[in-house]
Amino acid sequence: MPKTLDDLAWPRHTERLTLRKQEPADADALWEIEGDAAQNRWTTRVYEDRAAFDADRGARAASDLVAYWDGRFAGVLMVAQKDAWSQAEVSEQAKGQLVELGWRVATWAQGRGLATELAREGLAIASEMGVHRVEASCFIENAVSWRVMEKVGMRRESHTVKESLHRDGTWHDGLTYAALTEELRARS
Ligand SMILES: CC(C)(COP(=O)(O)OP(=O)(O)OC[C@H]1O[C@@H](n2cnc3c(N)ncnc32)[C@H](O)[C@@H]1OP(=O)(O)O)[C@@H](O)C(=O)NCCC(=O)NCCS
């Protein structure tokens, strides 16, 4: 059985960032990016107001790590652990074997390679958890995000055609990138 985020030691440090699990005191900083509609053009949800965000924060805290740069809130790394697909007879062995990564960087901190630093750390975390596979997905228009996936050496594994419905009512292509932790270990 792979480890969970709770089994790892916190905080973690990258070259510039300190990462840890969310605390209630992070709510105002998180709302700065969650409440910004322009920032969330390609993300899963735009909250209608702070109350809706607060109601959802507990659920997201299980997977969304906060990142600080010199004490200033700089972004979020999602590390969502899931069961891998399996045939029914081996479903126990597939439990928790997949990590989905996601990232968002505060507007002031964008364009300095921080998402790339977060994504690299996400791969390191998944390796340390001992999961089998890591994935990340985005709308094809979110080139900044899929460039991050490429920069950290994830492989483009699917390009789906107009399968994702945007909140503006239009259908868009989606990309999924992946890496196996056995590949990450072989690289390092
Ligand atoms: C996507 C996001 C996390 C990237 O954060 P970031 O810290 O600026 O990313 P990085 O600096 O690590 O890398 C961005 C890369 O894309 C490049 N880039 C910037 N704008 C671009 C554009 N319009 N088209 C293509 N590439 C672009 C940058 O030059 C950089 O590449 P480089 O390292 O070769 O210079 C940030 O824009 C964000 O938070 N967006 C809103 C939330 C979001 O969309 N999250 C992803 C959901 S899947």
The ligand as a Gaussian input file, in Angstrom:
#p B3LYP/6-31G(d) Opt

LIG

0 1
 C       -0.223000      27.787000     -14.929000
 C        0.549000      28.522000     -13.826000
 C        0.487000      27.706000     -12.548000
 C        2.004000      28.696000     -14.298000
 O        2.732000      29.309000     -13.230000
 P        4.192000      29.941000     -13.435000
 O        4.877000      29.915000     -12.119000
 O        4.068000      31.250000     -14.120000
 O        4.864000      28.882000     -14.441000
 P        6.422000      28.732000     -14.777000
 O        7.071000      30.080000     -14.647000
 O        6.981000      27.604000     -13.994000
 O        6.391000      28.250000     -16.289000
 C        5.578000      28.900000     -17.231000
 C        6.182000      28.664000     -18.626000
 O        5.213000      28.960000     -19.609000
 C        5.738000      29.999000     -20.438000
 N        4.598000      30.804000     -20.823000
 C        4.104000      31.889000     -20.211000
 N        3.032000      32.338000     -20.885000
 C        2.862000      31.521000     -21.955000
 C        1.922000      31.444000     -23.025000
 N        0.918000      32.329000     -23.118000
 N        2.033000      30.440000     -23.925000
 C        3.028000      29.522000     -23.819000
 N        3.947000      29.535000     -22.824000
 C        3.857000      30.526000     -21.904000
 C        6.753000      30.713000     -19.597000
 O        7.687000      31.359000     -20.418000
 C        7.361000      29.532000     -18.870000
 O        8.209000      28.810000     -19.724000
 P        9.799000      28.901000     -19.591000
 O       10.149000      28.250000     -18.285000
 O       10.301000      28.115000     -20.754000
 O       10.129000      30.330000     -19.582000
 C       -0.043000      29.940000     -13.569000
 O       -0.117000      30.635000     -14.790000
 C       -1.416000      29.901000     -12.920000
 O       -1.541000      29.839000     -11.708000
 N       -2.485000      29.930000     -13.753000
 C       -3.846000      29.924000     -13.235000
 C       -4.230000      28.575000     -12.655000
 C       -4.074000      27.449000     -13.680000
 O       -4.432000      27.596000     -14.855000
 N       -3.535000      26.316000     -13.207000
 C       -3.346000      25.139000     -14.017000
 C       -4.636000      24.403000     -14.193000
 S       -4.372000      22.948000     -15.178000

